[in-house]
Amino acid sequence: MAALDESKQIDLISKYLTTLTVQDAYGIAKEIEYLRADRKEYTVGLKVGFTNRNIWKDYNASSPIVGTLYNTTVKMIDKTFSVNGLLEPKIEPEIIFKLKKTPKAGMNNEELIECVSHVSHGFEIVHSIFKNWQFTPADTIAAFGLHGALLCGPFVEILKVEKSIWLEELSSFSIILSCNGKEVDKGHASNILEVGPLEALRHILLDNKKLGRQVILNPGDLVTTGTLTGAFSIHGDEVWSTNLHGIKLSGIEVKFN
């Protein structure tokens, strides 16, 4: 917490706690939730990280992780966003769900989409209190799941008559990520667990034991489902934008300072 508050990087936790497990790390993460609640930072949902297997080798990852979103870290997209205080920040374009009902393990796609009231496209800004993005999976989980901020674009309501269309689009759309007008990377819905963003929601409900923590989702919660492209370093005075094709969501643009 001191590293977060003072914007400083620290040694790996696993350097000193050599037996640190993923389960231990989720225990630390829960204690951090309590500490943040004491200062009026409340949980508003979950992030699912490392759902894009294309980036696993870059971050020593072998499976998805779960982190907490807070009222202080989730914001609607504005024209600008300051990365001041974030440590080696990177940008990740993601799909975000807002829940209207509590989803349950074992639901099929049609039942899962019934639990979602709105869909948004946004940027998760991730950062690392460990230098050069070098860490073990357990360190990652303990250190806020790398979450710095979630910048949400407009939320589009899923109308009852459009549910089948959303199911199709959420598994087939494509995205282009650009910086200062130049294409940086392309992505596809299937980059998320080889199926699409809805699979990230299913994964955290079905895989509680493997995740090492119990996942509790409530109506109104947000779930951001992982990066559709690579994760890229961001700096002040850069303008990052996206174009989406094949889904009823608009691209977004943010200038960082």
C-alpha positions, 0 to 999 in steps of 0.5 A: 500500500505504501508503494501504491500511495508513494508511487514507488517500486519495491522488491518482489514479495516472493524474494522474501517469502519464497514459499508464497503461493497463489492462494497466499497472494489472494489472501493478501489481496483480500487484506488490501481490500479491507485496508482500501475500504477503510479509506472509502475505496469500495469494490465495484467489480472485478478484472480478469487478467491474463485472459489473452494467452498471446501475452503469457510468455511476456509476463510469466503467466500461465493462467488468468488472474482476478483483481479488484476494481474500486470506485476510485479506479473506475472512471468514464472516459474523458478526453484526457487522463493523467498517468501521474503516479502510475508505475510503468503504465501500460494500456489494454483495450477491453470489453466490460460487462455490467451485471443485472443478475448474479451469474452462476457457474454452469450457465450456458452463453444464453443464460450468462448474457441474461445476467448482463445489462450493459456492455462497454469498451474501455481501456484498462491502465495497468501498472507494476510496483515491481521494476521492468514488469518482472514478477511471479504470478503470485506477486502479480495477484498480491500487487493489486492484480496490476490494476491502475485504472479502468476507463469506460466508454459508453455503456450500451444496454443489451435489449432482450431482442438483441441477445442473440446478436450480442452473443454472435458479435462478442465472439467475432468482432475485431479491433485496431489499437492505434497511438497518435494515429498509427496502428500499433496492434490488431486484436480479435474477440477470440483472443480472450480465452480463445472464445470471446469476452463472455468466456472470461466471465464463465472462467472465473465462475467455474474455476474458483479452486484453480483461481485460489479465491472465491468469486462473488459477483452482484447486480451492478458489478462491473467485470472487465475481461482482459486485453484484446491486443498486446499491452503497450507502454504509455507516456504523456502527450500520447493519444491512444484510440481504437476502432472496432468492427463487427460489434455495436460498440464505438471506438474510443480515444484518450490523450494521456498526460 
